[in-house]
Amino acid sequence: MTKKNTIEEKPKKIIRAKTLEEIRDSIKNSATGFDAWYILEQADREMKGFKEPTEIVSNTNYYKAMTLFEFDKGVLLLNAIPELHRIFALEFSKNLQAEYNCVTPSEKSVAEIVCLNFVRTLEIQRKIKDALERMKTRYDIQYLAVLSKELDRAERHYLTSLQALKMLRSPSFEVNIKTDTAVVGQNQIVQANSRQNKSNDS
């Protein structure tokens, strides 16, 4: 006597199509691979695998996580300058932030730009020193001329960025003038309604 296998058919589920709004929300909430929270989670997994002091390279998530704290760690700053100046640059950037009481990201970013421009002047000065020591041909003279122009440009950029940092940290004020003539500063006079006065005199 044989038994027949009976297969029970499960009722098919009806899948409802997503609305455009649901699709937008799904894409909006998905990770790009560059979100801070995603990088931090991946970095935490990497850290659990560290059994001993490990050299961190730029293609690791731990390195990418370090860049989220750029104004404290200076990872990207150090990548932008020669190794000779890296220790000084990181400390100089932190000292600038402390000197000007930088709190917001914009203030700290300007402090870092100041640091970059100053290090740039140091590096060009070093290249000029080396060029002077081995100057032999007219090409060396041309190279030195290029370096001199670059040094002038680097110094201007440094002073401009430093002035921007000072202005960013200086308190702003607003002056409303309602008189015909008012003294607002040393050797500064603002005259108003001059046309009206001339028309009245005529």
Backbone as ProteinMPNN parsed JSONL, in Angstrom:
{"seq_chain_A": "MTKKNTIEEKPKKIIRAKTLEEIRDSIKNSATGFDAWYILEQADREMKGFKEPTEIVSNTNYYKAMTLFEFDKGVLLLNAIPELHRIFALEFSKNLQAEYNCVTPSEKSVAEIVCLNFVRTLEIQRKIKDALERMKTRYDIQYLAVLSKELDRAERHYLTSLQALKMLRSPSFEVNIKTDTAVVGQNQIVQANSRQNKSNDS", "coords_chain_A": {"N_chain_A": [[0.86, -1.19, 0.0], [0.7, 2.106, -0.956], [1.575, 5.44, -0.095], [0.437, 8.61, -0.933], [2.177, 11.553, -1.426], [1.219, 14.555, -0.254], [1.164, 17.919, -1.141], [0.882, 20.888, 0.367], [-0.406, 23.826, -0.742], [0.755, 27.029, -0.201], [-0.822, 30.065, 0.522], [-0.407, 32.686, -1.774], [1.466, 35.634, -1.205], [0.482, 38.931, -1.524], [2.316, 41.439, -2.854], [2.622, 44.709, -2.133], [3.035, 47.506, -4.183], [5.538, 49.988, -3.751], [5.017, 53.375, -2.876], [5.896, 56.508, -4.463], [6.734, 58.297, -2.549], [7.505, 56.622, -0.458], [9.625, 55.3, -1.663], [11.386, 57.443, -1.991], [11.911, 58.041, 0.721], [13.149, 55.67, 1.497], [15.503, 55.651, -0.026], [16.607, 58.041, 0.885], [17.186, 57.452, 3.556], [19.103, 55.523, 3.343], [22.506, 54.312, 3.593], [25.472, 55.907, 2.4], [28.025, 55.101, 2.499], [29.85, 56.952, 3.11], [28.892, 58.297, 5.226], [29.112, 59.67, 8.509], [28.322, 58.139, 10.765], [28.329, 55.567, 9.749], [31.013, 55.142, 9.018], [32.204, 55.354, 11.544], [31.138, 53.09, 12.812], [32.284, 51.048, 11.259], [34.95, 51.576, 11.744], [35.104, 50.984, 14.436], [34.815, 48.21, 14.375], [37.197, 47.541, 13.098], [39.027, 48.378, 15.027], [38.646, 46.517, 17.041], [40.015, 44.411, 16.073], [42.633, 45.029, 16.4], [45.495, 43.859, 17.735], [47.947, 44.616, 18.571], [50.171, 47.502, 18.531], [49.406, 49.227, 15.595], [50.103, 50.247, 12.294], [48.4, 52.841, 10.774], [46.835, 53.218, 7.755], [45.761, 55.197, 4.906], [43.589, 54.049, 3.588], [41.983, 52.736, 5.353], [39.103, 52.31, 7.48], [39.386, 53.249, 10.042], [41.279, 55.259, 9.788], [39.818, 56.999, 8.179], [37.834, 57.642, 10.002], [39.304, 59.122, 11.797], [39.611, 61.482, 10.424], [37.242, 62.749, 10.881], [37.615, 64.127, 13.139], [39.22, 66.266, 12.562], [40.114, 68.869, 13.349], [41.133, 68.441, 15.808], [42.848, 66.252, 15.595], [44.201, 66.667, 13.196], [44.715, 65.176, 10.853], [44.285, 65.402, 8.028], [45.505, 67.825, 7.606], [48.2, 67.211, 8.124], [48.729, 65.529, 6.008], [48.9, 67.295, 3.944], [51.243, 68.67, 3.992], [54.893, 68.815, 4.038], [56.839, 66.192, 5.606], [58.774, 67.148, 7.332], [57.725, 69.409, 8.601], [55.521, 68.605, 10.043], [55.077, 67.977, 12.817], [55.446, 70.461, 14.044], [53.42, 71.895, 12.676], [50.979, 70.731, 13.488], [50.945, 71.324, 16.224], [51.098, 74.112, 16.095], [48.68, 74.744, 14.831], [46.839, 73.963, 16.812], [47.592, 75.743, 18.826], [46.931, 78.185, 17.658], [44.139, 77.946, 17.565], [43.633, 77.998, 20.282], [44.655, 80.514, 20.997], [42.959, 82.327, 19.655], [40.561, 81.578, 20.625], [38.954, 79.694, 19.215], [35.949, 78.197, 18.397], [33.774, 77.339, 16.784], [33.333, 75.262, 13.811], [33.972, 76.744, 11.475], [35.669, 78.765, 12.421], [37.809, 77.236, 13.383], [38.627, 76.043, 11.032], [39.637, 78.195, 9.568], [41.804, 78.841, 11.169], [43.351, 76.605, 10.672], [43.916, 76.998, 7.992], [45.523, 79.258, 8.167], [47.716, 78.109, 9.441], [48.55, 76.274, 7.448], [49.336, 78.047, 5.395], [51.453, 79.389, 6.625], [53.288, 77.317, 7.06], [53.769, 76.751, 4.447], [55.247, 79.008, 3.64], [57.566, 78.544, 5.13], [58.497, 76.189, 3.932], [59.04, 77.045, 1.314], [61.01, 78.904, 1.828], [63.016, 77.175, 2.695], [63.537, 75.812, 0.312], [64.541, 77.903, -1.207], [66.896, 78.459, 0.179], [68.299, 76.051, -0.31], [68.527, 76.273, -3.088], [70.151, 78.514, -3.385], [72.525, 77.561, -2.372], [73.407, 75.68, -4.216], [73.54, 76.975, -6.638], [74.345, 77.211, -9.988], [73.869, 77.303, -12.768], [72.045, 79.113, -15.354], [69.503, 78.169, -15.245], [69.127, 77.559, -12.615], [69.007, 80.112, -11.608], [66.643, 81.03, -12.776], [64.878, 79.269, -11.558], [65.157, 80.107, -8.93], [64.036, 82.635, -9.143], [61.372, 82.011, -9.607], [60.766, 80.771, -7.192], [61.032, 82.952, -5.468], [58.857, 84.56, -6.205], [56.816, 82.809, -5.506], [57.216, 82.753, -2.779], [56.548, 85.384, -2.023], [53.828, 85.309, -2.669], [52.946, 83.297, -0.934], [53.43, 84.463, 1.556], [51.658, 86.624, 1.448], [49.228, 85.254, 1.358], [49.32, 84.037, 3.845], [49.275, 86.27, 5.634], [46.832, 87.388, 4.882], [44.984, 85.352, 5.519], [45.446, 85.227, 8.251], [44.568, 87.747, 9.046], [41.888, 87.444, 8.375], [41.133, 85.542, 10.249], [41.432, 87.008, 12.601], [39.484, 88.993, 12.208], [37.247, 87.399, 12.136], [37.02, 86.593, 14.74], [36.748, 88.961, 16.082], [34.458, 91.135, 17.754], [31.416, 92.074, 16.203], [29.79, 95.167, 15.32], [27.107, 97.5, 15.1], [26.225, 100.584, 13.704], [23.988, 103.193, 13.823], [23.265, 106.105, 12.154], [21.819, 109.211, 12.447], [22.128, 111.866, 12.277], [23.139, 114.911, 10.568], [25.9, 115.217, 10.355], [28.414, 113.197, 11.669], [30.91, 112.032, 13.858], [32.583, 109.098, 13.622], [34.878, 107.773, 14.12], [38.481, 107.963, 14.529], [39.647, 110.611, 12.669], [37.637, 110.17, 10.84], [34.772, 111.095, 9.204], [31.356, 111.185, 8.697], [29.12, 112.356, 6.427], [25.808, 113.288, 5.913], [22.735, 113.695, 4.1], [23.559, 115.756, 2.455], [22.825, 116.555, -0.079], [20.196, 117.287, 0.367], [20.553, 119.469, 2.033], [21.846, 121.216, 0.305], [19.808, 121.665, -1.546], [17.984, 122.963, 0.069], [19.352, 125.299, 0.635], [19.379, 126.508, -1.825]], "CA_chain_A": [[0.0, 0.0, 0.0], [1.526, 3.318, -1.065], [0.962, 6.695, 0.339], [0.691, 9.738, -1.821], [2.625, 12.792, -0.761], [0.37, 15.711, -0.564], [1.85, 19.218, -0.97], [-0.07, 21.96, 0.651], [-0.055, 25.089, -1.389], [0.618, 28.194, 0.663], [-1.42, 31.207, -0.184], [0.568, 33.665, -2.259], [1.382, 36.978, -0.628], [0.373, 40.027, -2.485], [3.292, 42.486, -2.533], [2.117, 46.025, -2.524], [4.054, 48.371, -4.78], [5.856, 51.159, -2.945], [4.686, 54.682, -3.429], [7.073, 57.33, -4.743], [7.185, 58.883, -1.288], [8.204, 55.557, 0.274], [10.9, 55.079, -2.352], [12.241, 58.573, -1.64], [12.336, 57.877, 2.111], [14.07, 54.539, 1.566], [16.799, 56.099, -0.564], [17.108, 59.095, 1.752], [17.682, 56.875, 4.801], [20.138, 54.53, 3.087], [23.873, 54.778, 3.823], [26.273, 56.121, 1.197], [29.383, 54.607, 2.706], [30.65, 58.089, 3.546], [28.249, 58.894, 6.39], [29.963, 59.596, 9.692], [27.927, 57.043, 11.638], [28.736, 54.305, 9.12], [32.472, 55.054, 9.133], [32.527, 55.091, 12.942], [30.818, 51.686, 13.089], [33.296, 50.229, 10.605], [36.216, 51.795, 12.457], [35.027, 50.243, 15.695], [35.082, 46.801, 14.059], [38.629, 47.411, 12.834], [39.756, 48.545, 16.285], [38.56, 45.27, 17.802], [40.983, 43.47, 15.515], [43.995, 45.459, 16.706], [46.071, 43.103, 18.843], [49.175, 45.304, 18.946], [50.257, 48.783, 17.797], [49.242, 49.002, 14.161], [50.231, 51.422, 11.426], [47.113, 53.153, 10.146], [46.989, 53.77, 6.41], [44.639, 56.059, 4.52], [42.449, 53.32, 3.027], [41.248, 52.054, 6.422], [37.996, 53.073, 8.055], [39.889, 53.92, 11.243], [41.899, 56.508, 9.315], [38.733, 57.885, 7.756], [37.175, 58.122, 11.225], [40.167, 60.149, 12.384], [39.395, 62.745, 9.725], [36.051, 63.39, 11.445], [38.108, 64.953, 14.241], [40.34, 66.93, 11.904], [40.639, 70.042, 14.047], [41.818, 67.947, 17.002], [43.9, 65.314, 15.202], [44.99, 67.249, 12.11], [45.148, 64.137, 9.914], [44.316, 65.946, 6.665], [46.523, 68.883, 7.627], [49.522, 66.595, 8.048], [48.891, 64.977, 4.662], [49.047, 68.381, 2.969], [52.516, 69.365, 4.19], [56.045, 67.905, 4.114], [57.026, 65.527, 6.894], [59.648, 67.971, 8.168], [56.985, 70.442, 9.331], [54.249, 68.067, 10.534], [54.936, 68.107, 14.276], [55.238, 71.885, 14.315], [52.145, 72.345, 12.115], [49.869, 70.269, 14.329], [50.962, 72.11, 17.467], [50.804, 75.506, 15.736], [47.238, 74.832, 14.577], [46.159, 73.905, 18.107], [47.888, 76.989, 19.543], [46.124, 79.232, 17.034], [42.768, 77.78, 18.033], [43.581, 78.434, 21.679], [44.924, 81.951, 21.058], [41.807, 83.084, 19.177], [39.354, 80.986, 21.218], [38.145, 79.137, 18.13], [34.952, 77.253, 18.9], [32.978, 76.791, 15.681], [34.141, 74.653, 12.731], [34.479, 77.761, 10.553], [36.808, 79.422, 13.063], [38.917, 76.283, 13.431], [39.107, 75.817, 9.668], [40.466, 79.344, 9.198], [43.058, 78.669, 11.906], [44.129, 75.591, 9.964], [44.412, 77.629, 6.762], [46.647, 80.097, 8.594], [48.82, 77.182, 9.68], [49.007, 75.768, 6.153], [50.032, 79.107, 4.672], [52.725, 79.672, 7.284], [54.18, 76.201, 6.75], [54.138, 76.912, 3.039], [56.343, 79.979, 3.581], [58.761, 77.88, 5.644], [58.978, 75.231, 2.94], [59.624, 77.784, 0.191], [62.279, 79.454, 2.326], [63.983, 76.08, 2.695], [63.917, 75.554, -1.078], [65.385, 79.02, -1.635], [68.201, 78.216, 0.805], [68.954, 74.983, -1.063], [68.828, 76.767, -4.433], [71.294, 79.429, -3.291], [73.746, 76.795, -2.08], [73.851, 74.912, -5.381], [73.303, 77.745, -7.856], [75.46, 77.121, -10.936], [73.476, 77.616, -14.136], [70.979, 80.097, -15.494], [68.25, 77.518, -14.866], [69.016, 77.725, -11.168], [68.579, 81.499, -11.377], [65.224, 81.076, -13.119], [64.169, 78.539, -10.499], [65.161, 80.972, -7.759], [63.085, 83.714, -9.401], [60.044, 81.438, -9.403], [60.605, 80.584, -5.75], [60.852, 84.268, -4.845], [57.464, 84.951, -6.431], [55.979, 81.934, -4.687], [57.357, 83.175, -1.387], [55.719, 86.582, -1.866], [52.43, 84.882, -2.695], [52.673, 82.544, 0.291], [53.381, 85.415, 2.675], [50.393, 87.366, 1.332], [48.155, 84.338, 1.754], [49.397, 83.865, 5.3], [48.811, 87.488, 6.31], [45.402, 87.549, 4.591], [44.233, 84.383, 6.313], [45.564, 85.617, 9.653], [43.655, 88.874, 9.23], [40.525, 86.899, 8.342], [40.896, 84.897, 11.548], [41.253, 88.073, 13.591], [38.185, 89.626, 11.966], [36.212, 86.423, 12.476], [36.914, 86.515, 16.194], [36.473, 90.271, 16.656], [33.013, 91.369, 17.853], [30.832, 92.973, 15.219], [28.926, 96.189, 15.881], [26.288, 98.197, 14.124], [26.077, 101.996, 14.04], [22.926, 103.907, 13.121], [23.55, 107.535, 12.16], [20.637, 109.971, 12.058], [22.473, 113.282, 12.211], [23.713, 115.332, 9.298], [27.336, 114.968, 10.423], [28.761, 112.465, 12.879], [32.262, 111.499, 13.926], [32.462, 107.698, 14.005], [36.2, 107.225, 14.421], [39.539, 108.942, 14.397], [39.808, 111.167, 11.326], [36.576, 109.669, 9.97], [33.551, 111.894, 9.314], [30.294, 110.772, 7.784], [28.196, 113.449, 6.156], [24.555, 112.806, 5.335], [21.743, 114.685, 3.687], [24.219, 116.908, 1.858], [22.029, 117.0, -1.222], [19.026, 117.954, 0.893], [20.971, 120.777, 2.528], [22.101, 122.086, -0.852], [18.526, 122.046, -2.119], [17.359, 123.927, 0.962], [20.06, 126.584, 0.497], [19.0, 127.127, -3.085]], "C_chain_A": [[0.894, 1.236, 0.0], [0.744, 4.531, -0.615], [1.33, 7.804, -0.635], [1.088, 10.956, -0.994], [1.739, 13.944, -1.205], [1.125, 16.999, -0.25], [0.792, 20.288, -0.779], [0.41, 23.255, -0.001], [-0.327, 26.251, -0.437], [0.013, 29.347, -0.127], [-0.356, 32.232, -0.574], [0.328, 35.033, -1.633], [1.336, 38.02, -1.731], [1.316, 41.147, -2.046], [2.788, 43.818, -3.07], [3.266, 46.872, -3.076], [4.264, 49.605, -3.909], [5.437, 52.436, -3.656], [5.975, 55.446, -3.684], [7.637, 57.94, -3.458], [7.962, 57.867, -0.456], [9.558, 55.258, -0.351], [11.884, 56.199, -2.004], [12.787, 58.425, -0.221], [13.35, 56.75, 2.248], [15.459, 54.927, 1.07], [17.434, 57.142, 0.344], [17.759, 58.532, 3.01], [18.769, 55.825, 4.596], [21.519, 55.146, 3.268], [24.615, 54.911, 2.493], [27.649, 55.492, 1.299], [30.323, 55.708, 3.145], [30.022, 58.8, 4.744], [29.111, 58.672, 7.626], [29.614, 58.394, 10.565], [28.368, 55.693, 11.079], [30.244, 54.097, 9.264], [32.877, 54.745, 10.561], [32.237, 53.639, 13.317], [31.876, 50.763, 12.482], [34.649, 50.367, 11.293], [36.248, 51.041, 13.773], [35.304, 48.756, 15.469], [36.567, 46.581, 13.798], [39.439, 47.483, 14.129], [39.734, 47.266, 17.118], [39.555, 44.232, 17.301], [42.42, 43.858, 15.786], [44.508, 44.696, 17.924], [47.342, 43.761, 19.377], [49.224, 46.62, 18.193], [50.304, 48.561, 16.291], [49.398, 50.299, 13.402], [48.92, 51.629, 10.681], [47.365, 53.804, 8.794], [45.682, 54.419, 5.967], [43.429, 55.308, 3.985], [41.661, 52.542, 4.079], [40.122, 52.943, 6.936], [38.413, 53.799, 9.326], [40.527, 55.258, 10.876], [40.82, 57.507, 8.906], [37.991, 58.452, 8.961], [37.991, 59.217, 11.889], [39.951, 61.509, 11.718], [38.146, 63.472, 10.222], [36.42, 64.313, 12.601], [39.331, 65.744, 13.78], [40.947, 68.051, 12.736], [41.252, 69.694, 15.397], [43.021, 67.08, 16.636], [44.775, 65.836, 14.069], [45.474, 66.248, 11.074], [45.285, 64.684, 8.494], [45.341, 67.066, 6.548], [47.903, 68.281, 7.42], [49.785, 65.982, 6.675], [49.203, 66.045, 3.628], [50.403, 69.069, 3.05], [53.658, 68.352, 4.262], [56.232, 67.356, 5.529], [57.856, 66.367, 7.856], [58.871, 68.912, 9.079], [55.751, 69.895, 10.068], [54.059, 68.248, 12.034], [54.672, 69.56, 14.648], [53.848, 72.331, 13.868], [50.979, 71.956, 13.006], [49.799, 71.086, 15.616], [50.608, 73.566, 17.2], [49.317, 75.697, 15.508], [46.461, 74.828, 15.888], [46.383, 75.198, 18.9], [47.103, 78.169, 18.973], [44.675, 79.159, 17.5], [42.617, 78.261, 19.474], [43.747, 79.942, 21.784], [43.692, 82.773, 20.685], [40.483, 82.489, 19.659], [38.405, 80.439, 20.15], [37.226, 78.043, 18.678], [34.213, 76.567, 17.749], [33.886, 76.158, 14.624], [34.718, 75.684, 11.765], [35.699, 78.469, 11.133], [38.032, 78.502, 13.073], [39.49, 76.027, 12.041], [39.992, 76.969, 9.2], [41.806, 79.267, 9.914], [43.951, 77.645, 11.208], [44.683, 76.137, 8.658], [45.595, 78.531, 7.07], [47.889, 79.225, 8.779], [49.408, 76.674, 8.369], [49.819, 76.809, 5.396], [51.374, 79.441, 5.298], [53.742, 78.565, 7.003], [54.653, 76.284, 5.307], [55.28, 77.91, 2.888], [57.649, 79.359, 4.085], [59.36, 76.94, 4.602], [59.628, 75.943, 1.758], [60.94, 78.418, 0.603], [63.366, 78.383, 2.323], [64.469, 75.789, 1.275], [64.802, 76.671, -1.617], [66.793, 78.855, -1.077], [68.977, 77.151, 0.034], [69.369, 75.455, -2.451], [70.034, 77.693, -4.419], [72.598, 78.661, -3.088], [74.276, 76.053, -3.302], [73.658, 75.654, -6.7], [74.534, 77.72, -8.759], [75.078, 77.598, -12.335], [72.373, 78.671, -14.141], [69.62, 79.5, -15.14], [68.029, 77.607, -13.356], [68.54, 79.126, -10.82], [67.094, 81.65, -11.692], [64.382, 80.383, -12.05], [64.077, 79.396, -9.247], [64.169, 82.123, -7.924], [61.651, 83.23, -9.185], [59.767, 81.267, -7.918], [60.364, 81.911, -5.035], [59.42, 84.762, -5.014], [56.519, 84.106, -5.588], [56.053, 82.307, -3.215], [56.518, 84.416, -1.105], [54.244, 86.212, -1.803], [52.059, 84.151, -1.4], [52.573, 83.466, 1.503], [52.096, 86.221, 2.644], [49.224, 86.493, 1.778], [48.146, 84.138, 3.27], [48.83, 85.08, 6.027], [47.317, 87.704, 6.086], [44.559, 86.597, 5.43], [44.303, 84.711, 7.801], [44.641, 86.788, 9.97], [42.209, 88.411, 9.231], [40.176, 86.233, 9.664], [40.656, 85.936, 12.637], [39.891, 88.732, 13.444], [37.044, 88.698, 12.361], [35.974, 86.375, 13.976], [36.634, 87.867, 16.848], [34.973, 90.515, 16.696], [32.537, 92.364, 16.81], [29.931, 93.988, 15.91], [28.21, 96.921, 14.759], [26.061, 99.624, 14.604], [24.976, 102.595, 13.186], [23.17, 105.402, 13.266], [22.332, 108.287, 11.649], [20.917, 111.46, 11.953], [23.058, 113.605, 10.849], [25.208, 115.032, 9.248], [27.644, 114.275, 11.731], [30.183, 111.961, 12.769], [32.161, 110.069, 14.444], [33.813, 107.066, 14.318], [37.244, 108.299, 14.216], [39.72, 109.33, 12.939], [38.775, 110.625, 10.338], [35.306, 110.458, 10.233], [32.567, 111.428, 8.262], [29.323, 111.93, 7.633], [26.972, 112.9, 5.446], [23.671, 113.982, 4.981], [22.39, 115.92, 3.071], [23.407, 117.444, 0.686], [20.811, 117.782, -0.733], [19.378, 119.346, 1.384], [21.217, 121.753, 1.395], [20.787, 122.568, -1.469], [17.814, 123.062, -1.257], [18.002, 125.298, 0.83], [19.659, 127.291, -0.771], [17.548, 127.598, -3.037]], "O_chain_A": [[1.751, 1.385, 0.871], [-0.477, 4.642, -0.723], [2.471, 7.878, -1.091], [0.435, 11.326, -0.019], [1.568, 14.224, -2.392], [1.676, 17.127, 0.843], [-0.053, 20.541, -1.638], [1.543, 23.686, 0.211], [-1.437, 26.441, 0.058], [0.322, 29.552, -1.301], [0.496, 32.589, 0.239], [-0.797, 35.523, -1.536], [2.068, 37.962, -2.72], [1.129, 41.734, -0.98], [2.567, 44.01, -4.266], [4.343, 46.931, -2.482], [3.311, 50.192, -3.396], [5.503, 52.541, -4.88], [7.032, 55.071, -3.175], [8.849, 58.081, -3.3], [8.96, 58.21, 0.176], [10.528, 54.992, 0.358], [13.062, 55.945, -1.755], [13.972, 58.653, 0.021], [14.301, 56.856, 3.023], [16.467, 54.569, 1.679], [18.647, 57.137, 0.553], [18.764, 59.063, 3.483], [19.303, 55.292, 5.568], [21.689, 56.356, 3.116], [24.405, 54.119, 1.574], [28.357, 55.364, 0.3], [31.467, 55.44, 3.512], [30.562, 59.797, 5.224], [29.754, 57.633, 7.776], [30.509, 57.703, 11.053], [28.734, 54.788, 11.83], [30.694, 53.0, 9.594], [33.798, 53.959, 10.783], [33.005, 53.026, 14.059], [32.31, 49.806, 13.123], [35.399, 49.398, 11.41], [37.289, 50.523, 14.179], [35.96, 48.118, 16.291], [37.135, 45.572, 14.215], [40.41, 46.748, 14.308], [40.697, 46.967, 17.823], [39.896, 43.29, 18.016], [43.338, 43.112, 15.446], [43.997, 44.879, 19.029], [47.76, 43.492, 20.503], [48.406, 46.845, 17.302], [51.133, 47.806, 15.784], [48.882, 51.336, 13.819], [48.398, 50.715, 10.044], [48.038, 54.831, 8.71], [44.633, 54.214, 6.578], [42.337, 55.875, 3.931], [40.767, 51.77, 3.733], [40.183, 54.168, 6.837], [37.857, 54.848, 9.654], [40.337, 56.259, 11.566], [40.888, 58.692, 9.235], [37.566, 59.607, 8.945], [37.429, 60.14, 12.479], [40.087, 62.552, 12.356], [38.004, 64.676, 10.009], [35.634, 65.176, 12.993], [40.324, 65.874, 14.496], [42.17, 68.168, 12.818], [41.827, 70.558, 16.058], [44.072, 67.154, 17.273], [45.954, 65.492, 13.983], [46.532, 66.443, 10.476], [46.297, 64.449, 7.834], [45.97, 67.231, 5.503], [48.689, 68.79, 6.621], [50.931, 65.923, 6.229], [49.715, 65.737, 2.552], [50.685, 69.965, 2.254], [53.426, 67.17, 4.515], [55.833, 67.979, 6.513], [57.655, 66.3, 9.069], [59.299, 69.186, 10.2], [55.008, 70.676, 10.664], [52.977, 68.637, 12.472], [53.794, 69.858, 15.458], [53.169, 73.06, 14.59], [50.086, 72.768, 13.25], [48.717, 71.49, 16.043], [49.897, 74.188, 17.99], [48.747, 76.698, 15.941], [45.525, 75.61, 16.056], [45.47, 75.687, 19.565], [46.664, 79.047, 19.717], [44.057, 80.182, 17.794], [41.602, 78.854, 19.839], [43.057, 80.587, 22.574], [43.406, 83.791, 21.315], [39.416, 82.85, 19.163], [37.202, 80.695, 20.186], [37.672, 77.1, 19.331], [34.051, 75.347, 17.751], [35.072, 76.479, 14.55], [35.839, 75.515, 11.285], [36.658, 78.742, 10.411], [39.15, 78.94, 12.804], [40.694, 75.819, 11.888], [40.988, 76.745, 8.511], [42.839, 79.595, 9.329], [45.17, 77.808, 11.163], [45.791, 75.785, 8.256], [46.566, 78.563, 6.314], [48.978, 79.573, 8.321], [50.627, 76.646, 8.202], [50.864, 76.496, 4.825], [52.332, 79.746, 4.588], [54.912, 78.841, 6.739], [55.789, 75.934, 4.988], [56.191, 77.685, 2.09], [58.715, 79.621, 3.529], [60.576, 76.899, 4.414], [60.657, 75.493, 1.254], [61.883, 78.465, -0.187], [64.515, 78.665, 1.983], [65.656, 75.55, 1.054], [65.716, 76.413, -2.401], [67.773, 79.085, -1.784], [70.164, 77.32, -0.245], [70.436, 75.085, -2.941], [70.852, 77.661, -5.339], [73.65, 79.072, -3.58], [75.481, 75.823, -3.406], [73.617, 75.032, -7.762], [75.62, 78.145, -8.364], [75.887, 78.232, -13.013], [71.846, 79.063, -13.1], [68.693, 80.225, -14.779], [66.897, 77.715, -12.884], [67.776, 79.321, -9.875], [66.368, 82.322, -10.96], [63.307, 80.859, -11.687], [63.045, 79.413, -8.576], [63.533, 82.54, -6.955], [60.819, 83.957, -8.642], [58.676, 81.576, -7.44], [59.571, 81.974, -4.096], [58.835, 85.316, -4.083], [55.547, 84.612, -5.027], [55.066, 82.191, -2.489], [55.853, 84.497, -0.073], [53.499, 86.741, -0.978], [50.983, 84.37, -0.844], [51.725, 83.266, 2.372], [51.501, 86.479, 3.69], [48.336, 86.953, 2.496], [47.085, 84.079, 3.892], [48.003, 84.94, 6.928], [46.611, 88.151, 6.99], [43.536, 86.994, 5.988], [43.335, 84.499, 8.531], [44.009, 86.823, 11.025], [41.392, 88.922, 9.998], [39.048, 86.348, 10.143], [39.784, 85.766, 13.489], [39.216, 89.0, 14.439], [36.009, 89.144, 12.856], [34.852, 86.142, 14.426], [36.316, 87.923, 18.036], [34.272, 90.138, 15.757], [33.187, 93.38, 16.568], [29.371, 93.703, 16.968], [28.668, 96.945, 13.617], [25.744, 99.849, 15.772], [25.025, 102.514, 11.959], [23.27, 105.91, 14.383], [21.863, 108.03, 10.541], [20.036, 112.234, 11.58], [23.423, 112.716, 10.079], [25.724, 114.633, 8.204], [27.189, 114.71, 12.79], [30.611, 111.514, 11.705], [31.711, 109.843, 15.568], [33.863, 105.913, 14.746], [36.934, 109.409, 13.783], [39.922, 108.472, 12.079], [39.015, 110.622, 9.131], [34.815, 110.488, 11.361], [32.906, 111.294, 7.086], [28.771, 112.419, 8.618], [27.09, 112.136, 4.489], [23.832, 115.094, 5.484], [21.834, 117.015, 3.154], [23.317, 118.656, 0.489], [20.432, 118.796, -1.319], [18.616, 120.293, 1.188], [20.869, 122.932, 1.474], [20.665, 123.728, -1.863], [17.114, 123.933, -1.774], [17.328, 126.326, 0.899], [19.6, 128.52, -0.814], [17.045, 128.148, -4.016]]}, "name": "protein", "num_of_chains": 1, "seq": "MTKKNTIEEKPKKIIRAKTLEEIRDSIKNSATGFDAWYILEQADREMKGFKEPTEIVSNTNYYKAMTLFEFDKGVLLLNAIPELHRIFALEFSKNLQAEYNCVTPSEKSVAEIVCLNFVRTLEIQRKIKDALERMKTRYDIQYLAVLSKELDRAERHYLTSLQALKMLRSPSFEVNIKTDTAVVGQNQIVQANSRQNKSNDS"}
